[in-house]
Amino acid sequence: MSNTLQSIDARTGQTHGDAWAESTPAQIEAAVAAAAQAADAFAATPAADRAALLRDLASALEAQRETLVPIADRESGLGPVRLNGELDRTAFQLRGFADVIERGDAHATIDDPAVAGAPPAGRPRMLRVRVPVGPVAMFSASNFPFAFSVLGGDTASALAAGCPVVIKGHPAHPELTRQTVALAQKVVAARGLPAGVFQAIEGGSIAAGVALVQAPAIAAVAFTGSFKGGTALAKVAAERPRPIPFYGELGSVNPLVALPPALEANGAALAETLAGSICLGSGQFCTSPGVIVVRKDAAGDAFVATLAEKLAALAPHAMLTPGIRSAFDKGVAAWKGHAKLKALVSDTAAAGATPRPFLGEVQAADFIADAHLHEEVFGSAALVVRVGSVAETIDVLKAVGGSLTVTVWGADADTAENRDLVRAATQIAGRVLFTGVPTGVAVTAAQHHGGPFPASTAPFTTSVGYAALDRFLRPVALQDAPAWLADRKGVPA
């Protein structure tokens, strides 16, 4: 990619303002050094101080709404309604993490008192605490300019844990990144915190991201983006002289299983809801449903026909970048040319027009046999996979291998088949839904936004919800700690 940055109108492709150079190696090194210098002091701050920082960031973001949303709309094409809602979500989760750490979650301890006598019955006093890991490199996502970007969930959770952040802004919305970074740095300064608590670099080149991950003082990486980019950076993190954790959320095909009881009761309405989910945000959600598993029966036939009708009537908006649009077009073209796939909705977009949705149909055995059909086509596209039984449905889920979500409609009865299906769903997904559609991820304590590879590189962790801060806290056992240290109640010295 280019080593210059340029704000571009996502709808027209026209440039806006002057281009500027990406961060130099020296600038990246300086940002990481500042974060490292601030790490110890920031780790030892009381939870109340970090909570105040998070709340001030939320308020500052809201105060700049009228400036930031138009920039985000121009650079993403996502529309002011969606982007205002996303800004609200971002402020909500910043305040949510503030509430969580004030309750003591970041400094939770386990205190096993001493027991007299010889081992194994006897033991010293053991106090288990959690310490911040240190500076976190955070890679902004293209598809959520606020909620998974500069002040998104990764940043909020790292700051809540007591870790400085070094933001890598996404080149798809560079002006928004600059404005949001400036806002955040003003808040950090107003709180009297070291500037190193919140650092940022810019760049569209592979080299800039690699340099950030390789910086020796970086202790962990949070990434939301493509499978190709994420796995490449994960390899860089693993091959450092001192390997570090790489928390990558890479997207998935998010299978949706529509069982006969659900379709017989409400098939037409469910088809309309699903069509809207496939096209939501022009299909640019990591949780967009890309594989629809439907039984080969009359109710399934009617559902698929209605889904195709509703999907064909929708008009996705412009995609985020020319590169994302090109990848979508190539993916759809490959599906159209597949010998075993029947195209149900396959209108060709006119030159220069916004993308058209695509829906294909394939039999379960053919889907299972071809690994290329298990890959995500990022955009308003999905495959209907026709199955003859629950057992075949389970085989389809196993073929997918790893997903952020699986949705199962119609498993309300406690039957052996439903238990088998739910068990299979939980084995491949981080979140299993029984109503609704997977687009939309609630920010809450019970949320898990992750999943087995290739959905994420760290399936035991989440990038959404308040458990996200656990990624940036490392357990330490303090044995026979002196009173002054134990009295800190888990706050690092």
KEPADREN-733604 format. One record per residue: x, y, z of N, C-alpha, C in turn; residue in one letter. Coordinates in steps of 0.1 Angstrom, whole numbers, plus 2048, in hexadecimal, padded with zeros to 3 digits. Example, Ala and Ser with C-alpha at 12.3 -4.5 7.8 and 13.67 -1.06 7.14 Angstrom:
<sites>
8847C784E87B7D384E8847DF84Ea;8807EA8478897F584788180084Fs;
</sites>
This chain:
<sites>
8087F480080080080080980D800m;8038187FD80A8247FC80F82980As;81B83080A82083581781B843819n;81184881280B8548147FC852818t;7F685C81F7E985B8247E186681Dl;7D486381A7CC86C8137BD86A817q;7B687481B7A887381E7A0872810s;79886880F791865802782864805i;77A86A7FD76B8687FE76885A7F9d;76285280275F8447FF7548437F4a;74C84D7F374184C7E97468507DBr;74F85A7DA75285F7CD76185B7C9t;7698577D37778557D077F8617CFg;77A86D7D17818797D078987C7DDq;7958817DB79E8847E67998917EDt;79C8927FA79889D8027A58A3809h;7A98AF8077B48B480D7C18AF808g;7CC8B280E7D98AE80A7DD8A0810d;7E58998087EB88D80D7F6890817a;7F988681F80588782980C87A82Aw;81887B82F82086F83081C86783Da;81E85983B81C851847827853851e;82584D85D82E84E86883C848863s;84784E86685484986385883F86Et;86283686B86682D87586A834882p;87084088187484788D86884C895a;85E85088E85185489584A84989Cq;84B83D89584583189C84D82E8A8i;85A82E8A786282B8B28608358BEe;85E8428BB85C84C8C584F84A8CCa;8448468C48378448CA8378388D4a;83E82D8D083F8228D88478258E5v;85282C8E385B8308EE8538388F8a;84B8418F484384A8FD839841904a;8328378FD82982E90483082690Fa;83C82190B844819915848821921a;84B82E91F84F83792A843839934q;83783A92E82C83C93682683093Da;82A82493982381893C82381594Ba;82E81795282E81396182581C969d;82682996681E83396D80F83196Aa;80C82E95E7FE82D95A7F8820960f;8008159617FC8099677F880A975a;7FF81397C7FD81598B7F281F98Ea;7EB8259847E182F9877D582898Dt;7CE82F9967C282999B7B7827991p;7AE81E9937A381B98979B827987a;79982F99279183B990797845986a;7A48469867AA84F97D7A984B96Ed;7AA83D96C7A883895E79A83995Ar;79183796478283896177F84795Ca;78585096378385E960788861952a;79485C94E79985D94178F858936l;78A84C93978184692F77484E92Dl;76F85393876385B938765869930r;77186E93377487B92C77687991Dd;77C86D91977D86A90B76F869905l;76686290C75986190675286E905a;75387790E74D88490E75388C902s;76088C9017678938F676388F8E9a;7618818E775D87C8DA74F8818D7l;7468818E17388868DF7388958DBe;74189C8E27418AA8E07468AE8D2a;74D8A58CB7528A88BE74A8A18B3q;73E89C8B77368948AE73489B8A0r;7308A88A172C8B08957388B188Be;7448B08917508B18887548A3883t;75489988C75988C889750884880l;74388488273A87C87A73B87F86Bv;73A88C86773B88F85974888A853p;75488B85A76088685575F876853i;75A87085D75986185C75085D851a;74586584F73C861844743863836d;74A86E83575187082875B865825r;76386183076D85782E76984982De;75D84683275883883374B83682As;74384082873783E82172C837829g;72E83683672582E83E718835842l;71784284070B84A84370B84F851g;70585B8537058618606FD85A86Bp;6F28538676EA84C8716F2841877v;6F883986E70182E87370C83387Br;71383E87771F84387D71C84A88Al;71185188B70D85689870A84B8A2n;70384189E7018358A770E82F8ABg;71882E8A27258288A572C8318AFe;72B83E8AD7328478B772B8458C5l;71E8448C57188428D271C8358D8d;71E82A8D072381E8D573181F8DBr;7398278D47478288D97488308E6t;74083A8E873F8418F47398388FFa;72F8308FC72982790573481D90Bf;73C81790274580D90775181490Eq;75582090B75F82791375A828921l;74D82D92374882F930745821937r;74281792F74080A93574C80493Bg;75880693476480193A768809946f;76481694676681E95275F81895Ea;75281495C74A80F96775080196Bd;7557F996275A7EC9657677ED96Ev;7707F696A77C7F797277A7FD980i;77080698076D80C98E767801997e;7617F799175C7EC99A7677E399Er;7737E499977E7DD99D7837D1994g;77D7D09887807C598078E7C497Bd;7947D09787A27D09737AC7CC97Ea;7A87CF98B7B17CC9967AC7C099Fh;7A47B799879F7AC9A07AA7A39A5a;7A979E9B17B37959B77AD7889BCt;7B577E9BE7B27729C57BC7709D0i;7B77709DC7BF76F9E87BD7629EFd;7C87599EE7C874D9F67D174EA02d;7CB74FA0E7D3751A1A7DC745A1Dp;7E6748A247F073EA287E9733A30a;7EE727A2E7EA71BA367F6715A3Dv;7F6713A4A80270EA518046FFA4Da;8106FBA4D8136EDA4B81B6EBA3Eg;81F6DFA3C8276DBA3081E6DAA24a;8246DCA1881C6D9A0C8196CAA0Bp;80E6C6A048066D09FC7FB6D6A04p;7F86D2A107ED6D9A177F16E7A1Ca;7FD6E8A208026F5A248066FEA18g;80670BA1A80A713A0F80C721A14r;814729A0D815738A1080973FA0Bp;80874CA0F7FD754A0A8007579FBr;7F67559F37F77589E57EC7629E1m;7F176D9DB7E87789D77E97799C8l;7DF7759C17DF7769B27DA7849AEr;7E278C9A67DE7999A17E0799992v;7DC7A498C7DE7A597E7E57B297Br;7EF7B29727F77BE96F7F57C1960v;7F47CE95D7F47D294F8007CD947p;7FE7C993A8097C39338137CD92Ev;80E7DA92C8177E49268117EA91Ag;8197F19128137F890680D7EE8FCp;8017F28F77F97EA8EE7F87F18E1v;7FC7EA8D67FA7EF8C87EB7EB8C4a;7E47F68C07D67F48BC7D47F88ADm;7D07EE8A57CD7F08977BF7F3895f;7BC7FF88F7AE80388D7A87FB881s;79B7F98817947F287778F7FC86Ca;78D7F7860787800856778801857s;7717F785B7627F685A75B7FD866n;76280087075C80787C764813880f;76281F87976B82A87B76C82F889p;76282C89176283089F7648248A9f;75B81A8A875A8108B27658068B2a;76C8048A77787FC8A67848048A1f;7858108A578F8198A07968208ACs;79A82C8AA7A38338B379E8328C2v;7918348C578C8338D27838288D4l;78581D8CC77C8128CC77F8088D8g;7797FC8D77797F38E37877EF8E6g;7907ED8DD79E7E98E07A57F48E8d;7A48008E37AA80B8EB7A480C8F9t;79780C8F979080E906794803910a;7957F690B7987EB9147A77EC919s;7B07F090F7BE7F19137C07FC91Da;7BA80891B7BB8139257B580F932l;7AA8089327A380493E7AD7FA946a;7B47F293F7BD7E99457CA7F094Ba;7CC7FC9477D880394B7E4802941g;7E18009357EB7FF92A7EB80B921c;7F681191F7F781C9147F4815907p;7EE81D8FD7EB8188F07F38208E6v;7F78198DB7FD81F8CF7F381B8C4v;7EB8258BF7E18228B57E88228A7i;7E481889F7E78198917DA81C889k;7D98288857CD82D87E7CB825871g;7BE82386D7BB81D8617BC827855h;7C382384A7C582D83F7B8830838p;7AD82883A7A082B834799837839a;79D83B84679784784B7A284F853h;7AB85484B7B785B8527B4868858p;7AB8708527A887D8587A087B865e;79687286578F86F87179986A87Cl;7A28628787AC85D8827B4869888t;7B88728807C087D8857B888688Fr;7AC88888B7A38908947A08898A1q;79E87C8A179A8758AD7A78748B6t;7B28718B07BF8708B77C187E8BEv;7C08898B77C28968BD7B98988C9a;7AC8948C87A28958D27A788D8DFl;7AB8818DC7AF8788E77BB87E8EEa;7C58828E77D18878ED7CF8948F5q;7C589C8F17C18A88F97BC8A3907k;7B38999067AD8949137B888E91Cv;7C18869167CC88191E7D488C925v;7D789691D7DF8A19237D78A892Ea;7CA8AA92C7C28B19367C18A9942a;7C289C9427C189494E7CF894955r;7D989A94F7E689B9557EE88E954g;7EA88694A7F18799487FC87B93El;80687293E81187393480C871926p;81287891C80E87790E80F869909a;81886290F81A85490A80E84B90Dg;80584E9157F98469177F184490Av;7F184E9027EA84D8F57F28528EAf;7F88498E280084C8D77F98478CAq;7FD84C8BE7F78478B28028488A7a;80183F89D8098408917FF83F885i;8048428797FC84286D80383A862e;7FC83385A80382D84F7FA823848g;7FB82283A7F48188337FD80D82Eg;80A80E83081380482C8147F8835s;8187ED83081A7E18388257E4842i;82F7EB83E83B7ED8468387F5853a;82E7FE85282B80685E8257FD869a;81C7F48658157EB86E8207E1874g;8287DC86C8327D287083C7D987Av;8407E58778497ED8808437EE88Ea;8367F188E82F7F389B82F7E68A3l;82B7DB89C82B7CE8A38387C98A8v;8437CD8A08507C88A48577D18AEq;8517DD8B18577E68BB8597DE8C8a;8657DD8CE8677D58DA85F7D88E6p;85B7E58E88537E88F48447E58F2a;83F7E28E78317DE8E582F7D18ECi;8257D08F48237C48FC8177BB8F7a;80E7C18EF8037B98EA7FE7C18DEa;7F77BA8D57F17C08C97E27BD8C9v;7DA7C78C67CB7C58C37C97C98B5a;7C27C08AE7C07C289F7B27BE89Bf;7AC7C689379F7C288D7A07C587Et;79F7BB8767A17BD8687A07B0860g;7A77B08557A77A584B7AE799850s;7AB78D84B7B278184E7C078284Af;7C278683E7D07878387D9790840k;7D479C8437DC7A684B7DE7A1859g;7D479C85F7D579786D7DE78C86Fg;7DD7828667E67768687F577A865t;7F778385C80578885980B78F865a;80379886B80879F877809795883l;80078C88480178288F80F77A88Ea;81377788281F77087F82B779884k;82A78688183478F885835790894v;82A79089B82A7918AA8307848B0a;82D7798A983276C8AE84176A8ACa;8467718A285476E89E85E7798A4e;8587828AC86178C8B386B7848BCr;87678B8BF87F7848C98787828D6p;86F78B8DA8667888E58587888E0r;85277C8DD84577C8D783A7828E0p;8307888DA82678E8E281878A8DEi;80E78B8E68007878E27FB7908D7p;7F47898CD7EE7908C27DF78D8C3f;7D77978C67C87958C77C279A8BAy;7C07918B17BB7948A47AD78F8A2g;7A479889E79679589A79679688Be;79478B88479678A87678978986Dl;77E78987477178786C76E778869g;76277586475E768862752767859s;74D75B85674275984D735758855v;73575786272A75886B71E750866n;71F74286771373A86270673D869p;6FC73D8616EE73E8676E6731863l;6E272A86D6DA71E86B6CB72086Dv;6C471F8626B57218626AE714863a;6AA70F86E6A370287069570386Cl;68F6F78686816F78636776FD86Cp;6776FB87966D70188266C710881p;67871788067872587F67372A871a;677723867672727859663724857l;65E71985D65071685B648721863e;64D72686E64572F87664673E871a;65274186C65475086965E75285En;65E74985466974984A66A756842g;65F75C83E66076883566677483Da;66277684966778185167677F854a;67A77285768877085A69077284Dl;68B76F842692771835695780833a;68B78883668D79783469779C83Ee;69679784B6A079B8556AE798851t;6B078B84C6BD7878486C278E83Cl;6BA7928326BF7998276C47A782Ba;6BD7AD8356C27BA83A6CF7B9841g;6D17AD8486DE7AB8506E97A9846s;6E77A283B6F179F8316F67AC82Bi;6ED7B68296F07C28226F47CE82Cc;6F27CB8396F57D68437037DB841l;7047E88407127EE83F7197E9832g;7117E68287167E081B71E7D381Es;7197CC82871F7BF82B72C7BF832g;7317CB83673E7CD83C73F7CC84Bq;7387C28507387BE85E7407B1860f;7487B086A74F7A486D745799871c;73979C87472F79387872479186Et;72679686171C79585771A786853s;70D78185370B77385070E770842p;71876784071D76383271975582Eg;71574D83771173F83470373C83Av;6F97398326EC7378376E8728835i;6E672183F6E471283F6D570F83Fv;6D070A8356C17088346BE6F982Fv;6B46F48366B06E68336AA6E5825r;6AC6DA81E6A66D78116976D2813k;68E6DC8156806D88166786E4811d;66B6E38126626EE80C6646FB813a;6656FA82166770782867470D825a;67E70582368B70A81F68B710812g;68470A80868370F7FB67D71D7FBd;67271E80266A72B80367373680Aa;67A73281468373C81B68E741812f;69473880A69F73C80169A7457F6v;68E7427F168874A7E66857587ECa;6807597F867D7667FD68976E801t;6937678066A076D8096A67737FCl;6A676C7F16AB7717E56A377D7E0a;69677C7E168E7887DD6917947E5e;6927937F269479E7FB6A27A47F9k;6AC79B7F76BA79F7F56BC7A77E8l;6B57A27DE6B67A87D06B17B67D1a;6A87B97D96A17C67DA6AA7D17E2a;6B47CC7E86BD7D57F06C87DB7E8l;6CD7E77EC6D77EE7E56E27F27EFa;6ED7E97F16F87ED7FA6FE7FA7F6p;70380180070A80E7FD71880C7F9h;71F8167F672D8157F273680E7FDa;73F8067F8748800802753809807m;75A80581176380E81976E813810l;77480A80878080E8017808077F3t;78780C7E97888057DC78D7F77DEp;7977F57E779D7E87E97937DE7EEg;78A7E27F87807D97FD7767D67F2i;7727E07EA7697DD7DF76F7D37D5r;77B7D57D27827CC7C87827BE7CEs;7857BC7DA7857AF7E07777A87E0a;76D7B17E375F7AC7E275C7A77D4f;75F7AF7CA75B7AC7BD76279F7B8d;76F79D7BC7767917B97707857C0k;76C7877CC76677B7D37597777CDg;7517817CA74477E7C37467777B6v;75077C7AE7537767A17577687A2a;75F7657AD7637577AF75774E7B2a;74E7537BA74274B7BD7397497B0w;7387547A973075379C735748793k;74274779374973D78A74A72F78Fg;74572D79B7477207A273D71679Ch;74270B79873A70179072E6FB799a;7306FA7A67266F47AF71D6FE7B5k;71E70B7B27177157B870C71B7AFl;70071C7B46F57227AC6F37317B1k;6F473A7A86F17487AC6E374B7ADa;6DE7517B86D07547BA6CE7637B9l;6D876B7BD6D777A7BC6E577E7B7v;6E67827AB6F47857A56F479079Bs;6EC79B79E6ED7A67956FB7AC794d;6FF7B178970C7B778770A7C6788t;7127CC7917127DA7937177E1786a;7117EC7837167F57787237FB77Ca;72B7FE77273880577473681177Da;73E81278773E81D79073281D79Ag;72A81379A71E8127A372280B7B0a;71980C7B971B8057C67197F67C4t;71E7EE7CD71D7DF7CA70F7DA7CBp;70D7CF7C47007C87C57027BC7CEr;6F87B87D66F97AC7DE6FA79F7D6p;6FF7957DC7007887D66FC77D7DFf;6F47747DA6F07687E16F175C7D9l;6F97527DD6FA7457D66F573A7DEg;6F372F7D76EE7237DE6F77177DAe;6FA70F7E47037037E26FE6F87EBv;7006EC7E66FD6E07EF7076DE7F9q;7036D880470C6D68107196CF80Ca;7186C48057236BC80272D6C47FAa;7286CC7F07316D47E87386DF7F0d;7306E57FA7366EF8027416E980Bf;73E6DE8117486D881A7556D4813i;7536D080775F6CB7FF7686D67FAa;7646E27FA76B6ED7F476F6F87FEd;77B6F880377F70180D77E710809a;77F7127FC77E7207F77707267FAh;76671D7FB7587227FE75672580Cl;76072281575F725823765732826h;76B73981C77274681E76875181Ee;76A75B825762767826763770819e;75877481475777E80A75278A811v;75A79481475779F81C74E7A9814f;7417AA8177387B281072A7AC810g;7217B18087137AC8087127A0800s;7177958057177887FE71677C807a;70E77280370C76780C70A75A803a;70C74F8097097428036FF73B80Bl;6F57358046EB72C80A6F071E808v;6F17178136F67098136EA700816v;6E66F880D6DA6EF80F6DE6E2815r;6D86DE8206DB6D28276CF6C9828v;6D16BC82B6C66B382C6C36AE83Ag;6CB6B38446CA6AE8526D26B785Bs;6CF6B58686D76BB8726E66B6872v;6E76AA86F6F56A486F6FD6AB863a;6F76AD8586FD6B484D7006C3850e;6F76C98586F96D785D7056D7865t;7076CE86E7126CE87771F6CC86Fi;71F6C486472A6C285C72E6D0855d;7246D78517266E484B72D6ED855v;7286EE86172F6F686C73D6F286El;73F6E586F74D6E08717566E4865k;7516E58597596E984E75D6F784Fa;75470085475770E85676371085Fv;76370886A76F70787277071187Eg;76E71E87B76F728886768735881g;75F73A88A75774688775474E893s;75275B89174F76489C7417608A1l;73875C89872A75989C72574D895t;71B74789B71273D894704741899v;6FB7428906ED7458936E5738891t;6DC73589A6D47298996C572D89Bv;6BD72D8916AF7308926A7723893w;69E72289D69571789D69970B8A6g;6A370D8AF6A87028B86A17048C6a;6957088C668E70A8D368B6FE8DBd;6896F38D46856E68DB6926DF8E0a;6916D98EC69C6D18F269C6C38ECd;6A36C28E06A46B58DA6B26B18D8t;6B56A48D66C269F8D46C96A68C8a;6C26A88BD6C76AF8B16CB6BD8B4e;6C26C48BB6C56D28BF6D16D38C8n;6D26CA8D16DE6CA8DA6EB6C88D2r;6EB6BF8C86F66BC8C06FA6C88B8d;6F06CF8B36F26DB8AA6F86E68B2l;6F26E98BE6F76F38C77066F08CBv;7086E48CE7166E08D27206E38C6r;71C6E08BA7246E38AF7266F18ADa;71C6F98AF71D7088AD72670E8B7a;7257098C472E70F8CE73D70B8CCt;73F7008C574D6FB8C37547048B8q;74C70A8AF7537128A57517218A6i;7497268B07467348B074873A8BEa;74B7478BE74C74E8CB73E7538D0g;7357548C87277598CC71D7518C4r;71374B8CB7097448C46FB74A8C7v;6F474E8BC6E87558BD6DC74C8BAl;6D174E8C16C57468BF6B974E8B9f;6BB75B8B96B17648B36B976F8ACt;6B27768A36B978289D6C477E893g;6CC7888906D77868876E478A88Dv;6EF7868886FC78888F70279688Ep;6FE79E8847027AB8836FD7B488Ft;7077B98967037C08A37097B88AEg;7137BE8B671A7B88C07187C08CDv;7117BB8D770E7C38E371B7C48EBa;71D7D08F17287D38FA7237D0908v;7277C490D7227C091A72C7B6920t;72A7B392D7347AA93473479C92Ea;72979792A72878992672C787917a;72F79291073179190173E78A8FFq;73F7828F474B77C8EF74C77E8E0h;7557888DC75778A8CE7647858CAh;7647798C67707718C376C7648BEg;77575B8BB77174E8B777D7468B2g;77B7398B07877318AB78C73689Ep;79973489C79F738890798731884f;79673987979B746875794752879p;78975188278275D88678B76688Ea;79376089779C76889F7A87608A2s;7B37688A67C07618A97C175D8B8t;7B77628C07B775F8CE7A975C8D3a;7A47508D079674D8D279174E8E1p;79B74E8EA79774E8F979475D8FDf;7967668F47957748F878A77B8EFt;7857868F477B78E8EC78079C8EAt;77C7A28DE77F7B08DB7737B98DEs;7687B38E275C7BC8E57577B78F2v;7527C08FB74E7BD9087597BF912g;7557BF91F75E7C49297687BA92Dy;7677AD9297727A392A77D7A6921a;77C7B09187877B390F7937B8916a;7917BE92279D7C49297A67B892El;7A07AC92F7A87A19347B479E92Bd;7B37A291F7BE79F9157CB7A7919r;7C97B29217D57BB9237D97BB932f;7D47B09397D87AF9477DE7A1949l;7EA7A094F7F17939517F178F95Fr;7ED7839627ED77F9707FB77D977p;7FC78198380877F98B80477B999v;80B77099E80876C9AB8137729B5a;80E7799BF81777F9C98177769D5l;8237709D88247669E382976D9F0q;82276C9FB826773A07829781A05d;8207889FE8237979FB82379FA08a;82C7A9A0882B7B1A1481E7B9A15p;81B7BDA2180E7C4A2380B7CFA1Aa;8167D8A188147E4A1080F7E0A02w;8147D59FC8117D19EF8037CA9EEl;8007C29F87F37BB9F97E87C69FAa;7EB7D0A027E17DBA057DE7E39F8d;7E57E29ED7E27E99E17D67E39DAr;7D17D89DE7C57D29D97C57CF9CAk;7D17CB9C57D27C79B77D77D39AEg;7D87DF9B47DD7EA9AC7EC7E89ABv;7F27E899F8017E699D8097F09A5p;8147EC9AA81D7F59B18247FF9A7a;
</sites>
